[in-house]
Amino acid sequence: MFGRFILKRFRSYIFILFFLTALLLPSKTFGDDKQTNIIADEIVYKKVENLIIGKGSVDVRYEEIKLLGDRIEINTKTGDGIAIGNVLVEGKGSRISGKKFLFNIYTERGIMFDASGFAAPFFYFSGDMVERIAEDRLRIQQGKITSCKRDCPEDRVPWEFKSKTSNVQIEQFAKLQHPSFHILGFPILYFPYAIVPIKTKRSTGFLFPEIGSSNQDGFFLNNLFFWAINDYMDATIGLDYLRRRGTRYNFQFRYMLSEDTFGQFDGAYLKDGEFFNQSIEQNSILFDGTDGSGQKTSTGKEYYIAKLDHEQIFKHDVKGLLQIDIENQGENFSREFMNDLELRSRRDARSFLSLTKNWETRSLEFITERIEGLQEGPDDIFGRLPSLTFTISDEKIKNTPLFLKMDSSVVNFFQDKDNNKTEVFRGDFFPQISLPLTKLPWFTITPKVGFRETAYSEQRETSKEATREFFVAGTTFQGPTYYNIFNANIGDIVKVKHLIEPTVSYDYISDSDDEINDDINVFDSVDSFGPQNSATYSLTNRILAKEELGEGEFETRQILKFVISNSYSINVARDTDVPWKRAFSGITLSLDTNIFRNLEFNVDTNYNIEGDKFSTVNSVFRYSLKDLGYVDLETRFSQDALTGITDTRYYIGGVGTDYFKKWEFEYNIRYDDLDNKTDENYFRAKYKSQCWALEFNLLDRPDETQFFFLVSLVGIGEIGKGFSLSTLQRGLGSFERLGR
């Protein structure tokens, strides 16, 4: 019966009820309901020997697996098989080829000779012999491993490890015996033994060290161990060597117990070993790290920081937040070791616990808080121990046209400043009722009325209880809103809509007891609330653009907003002892533009009428272009409008490009024009290839210069240290770790 198949010279087909898998690839347990399809120029079945032989362009298919060869033999009883000539095993994201393949379909083991292959997503390998010893384990003899594509000559592979024997576990490690590291075919390093990560998923192990240098810390080597505790917890333990400062200990713990419960703890400690020259007046650091007599001296100062952030959603959508923030005072850890300028300049550590429940128009919040100053000297502590706040935001009163707005709170304040302790209990109740009148087209009038009562357990001087009461009234006029629509052909913008929205409001707050007002402790805006009789106007211009996204698809977005506003105090105007111009607040101008998605220009300024000068002018210009780069420029200016004395004149600039093939460049600068000095220079250059990257970073400040090198081997890890300034860098990516 089978002789007819042998005699045919044309391609033959047969379906076999046993199961074949590519043994160098991940596979599943066989089942009797599976089927293997074999296609070949000629197929022979030897029943007595339980042998099937495929000859000529043999193609074996099993589910997603494909096995090709010039000749393939399989023993249906023992499961042993052999593939010879142009052997290829492919499937499930992996591929391996060779001259000969010995395998067993039942044990799922096999050996490929003169082999080369790829295992998703980045692992390329080759060897004289590659043996599959388990579903995710390979043993490579006289082989090579890399993450570089094999699309270049053998001696021009960017990097690779060569070793006598490599035991590889996918998503774990490759254990190499007598490996050598090669770049472009040249041996660079040799190790008696090495362990190389072969993984894309988080797993326990040592991370590559971070290496760099600065004139403040000297040479530093940051060592990290990552512990993947389980699927929802991990920890990173760091032991950093700073040549001029000593040993720094780092610890990070992250957890995500559920989608509603997660958090992170970060901590670091260093006992300063910085050496000072105590034998000269300048007290400067000597190059050899001694005090001039050859004796090394240390400040011995302890730097530490610990911060816990926890978030949890309880039943009934109650949101809980916990933050514990502890740091040494004076020259603290953030100032000494953080690279982010906002962290370096922070003035206090804030710890709190809050529980918040929000409804559609209501909110209830419980919070206990402690804020501790980080400056050297006497304690500077402020706390709310605790605070309970209930607010209602413009809630319609049933069966009426009226709306209710209410702020209410009870707070126990605690303050310890310069060894003077104060504890005050305050209760505040502030309801307001408004009546929006919308009968007129394009025009809304909203009168409001309310009262505020605030009670204190004691006053600043008399220590007596006190109560303040205010009557509040006002009216807001909104509109009429004018608009016009224009046809436009600016890029993808087909139409624009210009809106003009005027608003005028009047606010009145009655007087209260001046003696009480002058004798209360001012903790927040509730305590500074006081008499008012003023009118405010604002004029808002908006331009909306209708943009074409594709065939028949459009999107409307705001491309320009310009607001001008000013207030006039009637109480101040009635005072004949002050200049009439003082009745006017500063004229506030705000311009936000985003005409093109990659271009942004914003300006906000305040013009002081009495001083006839601008008191503040701030601007931001940002432009980015795909495949080219970005440009940033920010300006900060402030002055006393009455005296003309400038307080701030600051420039922040940045430019970056990835236009050049495989290259990225960035430069950022912070310049204090008032003091005529550069506060910060940052430069980054990066070369990227398919399987590796080299990065150089330079950070220069008046009191410190740092430089870092970072070598990235795709799929393996990073050697060295990278750096970015999160407050400056916006174009090409960034990351930051606790400490340098």
C-alpha positions in Angstrom: 0.0 0.0 0.0 2.8 2.4 0.8 4.8 1.4 -2.3 2.7 3.6 -4.4 3.8 6.6 -2.4 7.4 5.6 -2.8 7.2 5.3 -6.5 5.6 8.8 -7.0 8.2 11.5 -7.9 5.8 14.3 -7.0 5.4 15.9 -3.6 3.4 13.6 -1.2 1.3 14.4 1.9 0.5 12.3 4.9 -1.1 13.0 8.3 0.4 11.1 11.3 -1.3 10.6 14.7 1.8 11.2 16.7 3.3 14.5 17.8 6.5 16.3 16.8 7.8 19.5 18.3 10.9 21.7 17.7 13.0 20.6 20.7 15.1 23.6 21.0 12.0 25.8 21.4 9.4 26.1 24.2 6.8 23.4 23.7 3.6 22.0 25.3 2.8 18.5 26.5 1.6 16.2 23.7 -1.9 15.0 23.5 -3.7 12.3 21.5 -5.9 14.9 19.8 -3.0 16.7 18.2 -1.9 16.2 14.6 1.4 16.7 12.8 1.5 17.5 9.1 4.5 16.4 7.0 5.2 17.6 3.4 8.1 16.2 1.4 9.2 15.4 -2.1 9.2 11.7 -1.0 7.9 10.0 2.2 8.7 6.4 3.2 7.1 4.5 6.1 8.9 1.4 7.4 6.3 -0.3 9.6 8.5 -3.0 11.0 11.1 -0.4 12.1 8.4 2.1 13.2 10.3 4.6 11.1 9.0 7.5 8.9 11.5 9.1 6.5 10.9 12.4 4.7 13.3 13.1 1.7 13.7 16.4 -0.2 12.4 19.7 1.0 10.9 18.2 4.1 8.4 20.5 5.9 7.0 19.4 9.3 4.3 21.5 10.9 3.0 21.1 14.5 0.7 23.9 15.7 2.9 27.1 15.5 6.2 25.1 15.1 7.9 24.5 11.7 10.8 22.1 11.1 12.6 22.1 7.8 15.4 19.9 6.5 16.7 18.0 3.4 16.0 14.6 5.2 14.1 13.9 8.4 13.7 10.5 10.1 11.4 9.8 13.1 10.9 6.6 15.1 7.3 6.6 16.1 7.9 4.2 19.0 10.9 5.7 20.7 10.4 9.3 19.6 14.0 9.6 18.4 14.6 11.6 15.3 17.2 13.1 13.1 17.2 16.0 10.6 20.0 16.5 8.2 20.9 19.3 5.8 19.7 22.9 5.9 17.9 22.3 9.2 15.6 25.0 10.4 13.4 25.0 13.5 11.1 28.1 13.8 8.1 29.2 15.9 6.8 31.1 18.9 9.2 34.0 18.3 12.3 31.8 18.0 14.5 30.5 15.2 17.5 28.1 15.0 19.3 26.6 12.1 22.1 24.1 11.6 23.5 21.2 9.7 22.2 18.3 11.8 19.6 18.0 14.5 19.2 15.0 16.9 16.0 15.0 18.9 13.4 13.0 20.8 9.7 14.0 20.6 8.8 12.4 23.9 11.7 13.8 26.1 11.6 17.1 24.3 15.4 17.3 24.2 17.7 17.7 21.3 21.1 18.7 19.9 21.7 21.0 16.9 25.2 20.9 15.4 26.9 23.9 13.8 24.0 26.0 15.0 22.9 29.6 15.1 19.6 31.1 16.3 17.5 33.7 17.8 15.2 33.6 20.9 12.7 36.5 21.4 13.0 39.3 22.0 16.7 40.0 21.7 18.9 36.9 22.3 21.1 35.8 19.4 23.4 32.8 19.8 25.6 30.3 17.8 27.8 27.4 18.7 29.5 24.2 17.5 26.8 22.3 19.4 23.5 23.6 21.0 21.7 21.3 23.3 18.2 21.7 24.7 18.1 20.3 28.2 14.8 21.7 29.3 12.0 23.9 28.0 13.8 27.1 28.8 17.4 25.9 29.1 20.2 25.6 26.5 23.8 24.4 26.7 26.0 26.0 24.1 29.5 24.5 23.4 32.2 26.8 21.9 29.6 29.4 21.3 28.7 33.1 21.2 25.8 35.2 22.6 24.8 38.7 21.8 21.8 41.0 21.3 23.1 42.3 18.0 21.4 41.2 14.8 23.5 38.8 12.6 23.3 41.2 9.6 27.1 42.0 9.5 30.3 40.0 8.9 31.4 37.6 11.6 34.3 39.8 12.7 32.2 43.0 12.7 29.6 42.1 15.3 29.4 45.2 17.6 29.7 43.1 20.8 29.4 39.5 21.9 30.5 37.1 24.5 32.5 34.0 23.5 32.8 31.1 25.9 33.8 27.5 26.0 30.5 26.4 27.6 27.4 28.6 28.1 24.5 27.4 30.3 21.5 29.6 29.3 18.2 29.9 31.1 15.8 32.1 29.1 14.4 35.0 31.3 17.1 34.3 33.8 20.9 34.2 33.3 23.6 32.8 31.0 26.4 31.2 33.0 29.6 31.4 31.0 32.8 29.4 31.5 36.0 31.1 30.5 34.2 33.9 28.6 35.8 36.7 26.7 34.0 40.0 25.7 34.6 41.1 22.1 34.0 44.4 20.4 34.0 44.4 16.6 35.8 41.0 16.8 38.6 42.2 19.1 38.8 40.6 22.6 38.5 43.3 25.3 38.0 41.5 28.6 38.5 37.9 29.8 36.8 36.3 32.9 37.3 32.8 34.3 33.6 32.8 34.9 30.7 35.2 34.3 26.9 35.5 34.8 25.1 37.5 32.2 21.3 38.4 32.5 19.1 37.1 29.7 15.8 38.5 30.6 13.2 41.1 29.9 11.0 40.5 33.0 11.9 41.7 36.5 13.9 39.2 38.4 16.3 39.0 41.3 20.0 39.8 40.7 22.8 42.3 40.8 22.4 45.3 38.5 25.4 46.7 36.7 27.3 49.3 38.8 27.0 53.0 38.2 30.3 54.7 37.8 31.2 58.4 37.7 33.2 61.2 39.3 32.6 64.7 40.7 34.9 67.2 42.4 32.7 67.0 45.5 32.4 63.3 45.9 35.4 62.2 44.0 35.2 58.9 42.1 32.0 57.0 42.9 30.8 53.4 42.3 27.2 52.7 43.0 26.4 49.0 43.5 22.8 47.8 43.3 21.0 44.5 44.1 17.4 44.1 42.8 15.2 41.6 44.7 12.0 40.6 43.0 10.2 39.4 46.1 7.0 38.3 44.2 4.7 39.6 41.6 3.6 42.6 43.7 6.7 43.5 45.7 10.3 44.3 45.0 13.3 45.9 46.7 16.5 47.6 45.5 19.5 47.6 47.9 22.4 49.9 47.2 25.9 50.2 48.6 27.7 53.2 47.1 31.4 54.0 47.3 32.2 57.7 47.3 36.0 58.2 47.5 35.8 61.6 49.3 32.7 61.0 51.3 32.6 57.4 52.4 30.0 54.7 52.0 26.4 55.5 51.2 23.6 53.0 51.9 20.4 53.0 49.8 17.2 51.1 50.1 14.0 51.1 48.0 10.9 49.0 48.6 7.9 49.0 46.3 4.7 47.2 46.6 1.3 46.9 44.9 -1.0 44.8 46.9 -3.9 45.6 44.6 -5.0 48.2 42.1 -6.2 50.2 45.1 -3.3 49.7 47.5 0.3 50.5 46.6 3.3 52.5 47.8 7.0 53.0 47.9 9.7 53.5 50.5 13.1 55.2 49.8 15.9 55.6 52.3 19.6 56.5 52.3 22.3 57.1 54.9 25.9 58.3 54.8 28.4 59.3 57.5 30.5 62.0 55.9 34.1 61.1 55.4 35.0 64.4 53.5 38.5 65.6 54.4 39.2 69.2 55.2 42.4 71.1 55.6 42.3 72.5 59.1 45.7 74.0 59.0 45.0 77.0 56.8 42.5 79.8 57.0 40.5 78.9 54.0 39.7 75.5 55.4 39.9 74.1 51.9 40.1 70.5 50.7 43.6 69.4 49.9 44.3 67.4 46.8 45.8 64.5 48.8 42.8 64.6 51.3 44.9 65.4 54.4 45.1 68.3 56.9 48.5 69.4 55.7 50.4 67.2 58.2 49.4 64.0 56.5 46.6 63.3 59.0 43.2 62.8 57.5 40.2 64.5 59.2 36.5 63.9 58.7 33.5 66.1 59.4 31.7 63.0 60.7 28.3 64.6 59.8 25.5 62.1 59.3 23.3 62.5 56.2 20.0 60.6 56.1 16.7 60.6 54.3 13.7 58.3 54.6 10.4 58.7 52.7 7.3 56.5 52.6 4.4 57.2 50.2 1.3 55.0 50.5 -2.0 55.2 48.8 -5.1 53.1 49.4 -8.8 53.2 48.4 -11.1 51.9 51.2 -14.7 50.9 51.1 -17.2 53.6 49.8 -14.4 55.1 47.7 -12.6 56.7 50.7 -9.1 57.6 49.5 -6.2 57.3 52.0 -2.8 58.9 51.7 0.2 58.4 54.0 3.5 60.2 53.6 6.3 60.0 56.1 9.2 62.3 55.3 12.3 62.4 57.5 15.6 64.2 56.7 18.6 65.6 58.6 18.7 69.4 59.0 21.2 72.0 57.8 23.3 70.7 55.0 20.8 67.9 54.4 20.9 64.9 52.2 18.8 66.4 49.4 21.1 69.5 49.2 24.3 67.4 49.2 23.3 64.4 47.0 20.2 65.0 44.9 20.6 66.2 41.3 17.1 67.6 40.9 17.2 71.3 41.7 13.7 71.3 43.3 14.8 68.6 45.7 18.1 70.2 46.4 16.4 73.5 47.3 13.5 72.1 49.4 13.1 73.8 52.8 11.0 71.4 54.8 10.0 67.8 55.2 6.2 67.1 55.2 4.6 64.1 56.8 0.8 63.6 56.8 -2.1 61.2 56.9 -5.3 62.0 55.0 -8.6 60.4 54.4 -10.9 61.9 51.7 -14.4 61.1 50.6 -15.7 62.9 47.5 -19.2 63.1 46.2 -20.5 65.0 43.1 -20.6 68.4 44.9 -19.3 67.6 48.4 -16.0 66.7 49.9 -15.0 65.5 53.4 -11.3 65.4 54.4 -9.5 64.4 57.6 -5.8 65.2 57.7 -3.1 65.2 60.3 0.1 66.9 59.2 3.6 67.8 60.4 6.0 70.1 58.5 9.5 70.4 59.8 12.0 72.9 58.5 15.3 71.5 57.3 17.5 74.6 58.1 20.1 74.4 60.8 19.2 75.9 64.2 16.1 75.9 66.5 13.1 73.8 65.7 10.7 75.1 63.0 7.7 72.9 63.2 4.2 73.4 61.9 1.3 71.0 62.2 -2.4 70.4 61.9 -3.1 67.8 64.5 -5.7 67.1 63.2 -7.9 68.9 60.7 -11.4 68.1 59.5 -12.8 69.9 56.5 -16.2 69.7 54.8 -17.0 71.6 51.6 -20.0 72.0 49.3 -19.3 73.3 45.8 -22.3 75.1 44.1 -24.9 72.5 45.0 -28.5 73.2 43.8 -30.9 73.5 46.7 -33.8 71.2 46.0 -36.9 72.7 44.3 -35.4 76.2 44.3 -33.2 78.1 41.8 -30.7 78.7 44.6 -27.2 77.2 44.9 -25.3 76.5 48.1 -21.5 76.8 48.5 -20.0 76.2 51.9 -16.5 75.9 53.5 -16.3 74.6 57.0 -13.4 73.2 59.1 -12.1 72.5 62.6 -8.4 72.5 63.0 -5.9 72.1 65.9 -2.8 74.1 64.9 0.6 73.5 66.4 3.7 75.6 65.8 7.2 75.5 67.3 9.3 78.3 65.9 12.5 79.6 67.6 11.6 77.7 70.7 8.3 79.5 70.9 5.4 76.9 71.0 1.9 77.8 70.0 -1.2 75.6 70.0 -4.5 77.0 68.7 -7.9 75.4 68.0 -9.9 77.0 65.3 -13.4 76.4 63.9 -14.6 78.0 60.7 -18.1 78.1 59.1 -18.6 79.9 55.7 -21.9 79.3 53.8 -22.9 81.3 50.7 -26.1 81.2 48.6 -26.1 82.3 45.0 -28.9 82.8 42.4 -27.8 82.5 38.7 -30.1 84.6 36.5 -29.8 83.2 32.9 -33.0 84.6 31.3 -31.0 87.0 29.2 -29.3 85.5 26.1 -25.5 85.3 26.3 -25.6 87.0 29.6 -25.6 85.7 33.2 -26.0 87.6 36.5 -25.1 85.7 39.7 -25.7 87.5 43.0 -24.5 85.9 46.2 -24.8 86.4 49.9 -23.3 84.7 52.9 -21.6 85.0 56.2 -18.4 83.7 57.9 -17.8 83.0 61.5 -14.4 81.9 62.8 -13.7 81.0 66.4 -10.2 80.7 68.1 -9.3 79.1 71.3 -6.8 81.9 72.1 -5.2 85.0 70.7 -1.6 85.8 70.2 -1.1 88.3 73.0 -4.1 88.0 75.4 -4.5 84.2 75.1 -8.2 84.7 75.3 -10.9 83.1 73.2 -12.0 85.1 70.2 -14.6 85.1 67.4 -14.6 86.9 64.1 -17.8 87.4 62.1 -18.2 88.7 58.5 -21.1 89.5 56.2 -20.4 88.6 52.6 -22.2 89.8 49.4 -21.4 90.1 45.8 -22.5 89.9 42.2 -20.9 88.5 39.1 -21.8 89.6 35.5 -20.7 87.2 32.8 -21.2 88.1 29.1 -22.4 88.9 26.7 -20.1 86.4 24.9 -19.2 87.5 21.3 -17.9 85.1 18.7 -17.2 84.8 15.1 -16.1 81.9 12.8 -13.6 82.3 10.0 -12.4 79.9 7.3 -8.7 79.1 7.5 -6.2 77.0 5.7 -3.2 76.9 8.1 -1.8 73.4 8.0 -4.5 71.0 9.1 -6.7 73.9 10.5 -9.7 74.4 8.4 -11.7 76.8 10.6 -11.2 79.1 13.7 -13.6 80.4 16.2 -12.9 83.6 18.1 -14.7 84.2 21.4 -14.7 87.3 23.6 -15.9 86.7 27.2 -16.1 89.7 29.5 -16.6 89.3 33.3 -17.3 91.9 36.0 -17.7 91.1 39.7 -18.3 93.0 42.9 -17.3 91.7 46.3 -18.1 93.0 49.7 -16.9 91.7 53.1 -17.9 93.6 56.2 -15.6 95.0 58.9 -14.9 93.1 62.1 -13.2 93.8 65.4 -9.8 95.3 64.5 -8.3 94.4 67.9 -9.1 90.7 67.3 -7.8 90.9 63.7 -4.5 92.2 64.9 -4.1 89.7 67.7 -4.8 86.4 66.0 -2.2 83.9 64.7 -2.2 83.8 60.9 -1.8 80.2 59.7 -3.5 80.2 56.3 -6.0 82.1 54.1 -8.9 81.7 56.6 -7.0 83.9 59.1 -6.0 86.5 56.5 -9.7 86.8 55.4 -10.8 90.4 56.0 -12.8 93.5 55.0 -13.1 94.0 51.2 -15.1 96.4 49.0 -13.8 96.0 45.5 -14.7 95.5 41.8 -12.9 93.2 39.4 -13.0 93.0 35.7 -11.5 90.5 33.2 -11.6 90.1 29.5 -10.9 86.7 28.0 -10.1 86.1 24.3 -10.1 82.5 23.1 -9.4 81.1 19.6 -10.6 77.6 18.9 -9.3 75.7 15.9 -11.1 72.9 14.0 -8.4 70.6 12.8 -8.6 67.8 10.2 -7.2 64.5 11.5 -8.1 62.4 8.5 -10.8 61.6 6.0 -14.0 62.9 7.7 -12.4 63.2 11.1 -12.0 66.5 12.9 -10.9 67.8 16.3 -11.5 71.1 18.1 -8.8 72.4 20.3 -7.9 75.8 21.9 -4.9 77.4 20.2 -4.8 80.8 21.9 -6.1 82.3 25.2 -5.5 85.8 26.3 -6.8 87.2 29.6 -6.5 90.7 31.1 -7.8 91.4 34.6 -7.7 94.1 37.2 -9.3 95.0 40.5 -10.3 98.3 42.1 -10.6 98.7 45.9 -13.3 101.2 46.9 -12.1 101.2 50.5 -8.6 102.3 49.5 -10.0 104.9 47.1 -11.8 106.5 50.0 -8.7 106.9 52.0 -7.4 110.4 51.2 -4.0 109.6 52.8 -2.9 107.2 50.0 -2.3 107.9 46.3 -5.4 107.2 44.1 -3.4 104.7 42.0 -3.0 102.4 44.9 -6.7 101.6 44.7 -5.9 99.6 41.5 -4.4 96.2 41.8 -1.8 95.2 39.3 -3.0 94.6 35.7 -2.6 90.9 35.1 -1.9 89.7 31.5 -1.8 86.1 30.5 -1.2 84.7 27.1 -1.1 80.9 26.2 -0.6 79.9 22.6 -0.4 76.5 21.0 -1.2 77.2 17.3 0.9 74.3 16.1 1.1 71.2 18.2 4.9 71.3 18.4 5.1 75.1 19.2 4.2 76.6 22.5 4.6 80.2 23.7 3.2 81.4 27.0 3.6 84.8 28.8 2.2 86.0 32.1 2.9 89.4 33.6 1.7 91.9 36.2 1.8 95.6 35.6 1.8 97.8 38.8 -0.2 101.0 38.1 1.1 103.0 41.1 4.7 102.3 40.2 4.1 102.5 36.5 6.3 99.4 36.0 6.0 95.7 35.4 6.4 93.8 38.7 6.7 90.3 37.1 7.3 89.0 33.6 7.6 85.3 32.9 7.7 83.5 29.6 8.0 80.0 28.2 9.0 79.2 24.6 9.1 75.5 23.5 9.5 74.2 20.0 10.0 70.5 19.0 10.2 68.8 15.6 10.0 65.1 15.1 13.3 63.6 14.0 15.1 66.9 14.5 15.0 68.0 18.2 13.7 70.7 20.5 14.5 74.2 21.8 13.4 75.5 25.2 13.7 79.0 26.7 12.2 80.2 29.9 12.6 83.6 31.5 11.8 84.8 35.1 11.7 88.5 36.0 10.4 90.3 39.1 11.1 93.6 40.7 9.7 96.0 43.3 7.5 98.2 41.1 7.7 101.2 43.6 11.5 101.2 44.0 12.5 99.6 40.7 14.9 97.2 42.5 15.1 93.9 40.6 14.6 90.8 42.7 14.9 88.1 40.0 16.2 88.0 36.5 16.7 84.4 35.4 17.0 82.4 32.2 16.6 78.7 31.6 17.5 77.3 28.2 17.8 74.0 26.5 18.4 72.6 23.1 18.5 69.0 21.9 18.7 67.1 18.7 18.5 63.5 17.4 18.7 64.6 13.8 22.1 62.9 13.2 21.9 59.2 12.5 22.3 57.3 15.7 23.4 60.4 17.7 21.6 62.5 20.3 22.9 65.8 21.8 21.5 68.0 24.6 22.6 71.1 26.3 20.8 72.9 29.1 21.7 76.1 31.1 20.4 78.0 34.1 21.7 81.6 34.1 21.2 84.1 36.9 21.5 87.5 35.1 21.0 89.4 38.4 24.2 88.0 39.9 25.8 87.5 36.5 26.6 83.9 37.0 25.7 80.5 35.6 24.0 78.3 38.2 24.0 75.1 36.1 25.4 73.7 32.8 24.4 70.3 31.6 25.6 68.5 28.5 24.7 65.0 27.2 25.8 63.1 24.1 24.6 59.7 23.2 25.4 57.2 20.4 22.8 54.6 19.8 23.1 51.4 17.8 20.8 48.4 17.3 22.2 46.5 20.3 24.2 49.0 22.3 24.5 52.7 23.3 27.2 54.9 24.7 26.3 58.0 26.7 28.4 60.9 28.2 27.0 63.4 30.7 28.5 66.5 32.2 27.0 68.6 34.9 28.7 71.8 36.1 27.6 73.9 39.0 29.5 76.7 40.8 30.4 74.3 43.7 30.5 71.0 41.9 31.3 69.3 38.6 30.2 65.8 37.7 30.7 63.6 34.7 29.3 60.2 33.9 29.7 57.5 31.3 27.0 55.0 30.5 27.3 51.9 28.3 24.1 50.1 27.5 24.0 46.6 26.1 20.5 45.8 24.9 19.0 43.0 26.8 22.0 42.7 29.1 22.0 46.0 31.1 23.9 49.2 31.7 27.4 49.8 32.9 28.1 53.3 34.3 25.6 56.0 35.1 23.3 58.2 33.2 21.8 61.5 34.4 19.1 64.0 33.5 17.7 67.2 34.9 13.9 66.7 35.2 13.3 70.4 35.7 15.2 71.2 32.5 15.0 68.2 30.1 11.9 67.9 28.1 13.0 66.6 24.7 14.8 63.3 24.6 13.9 61.4 27.8 15.1 61.3 31.4 15.4 59.2 34.6 16.4 59.9 38.2 17.4 57.7 41.1 17.5 58.5 44.8 20.9 60.2 45.3 23.8 60.5 42.8 
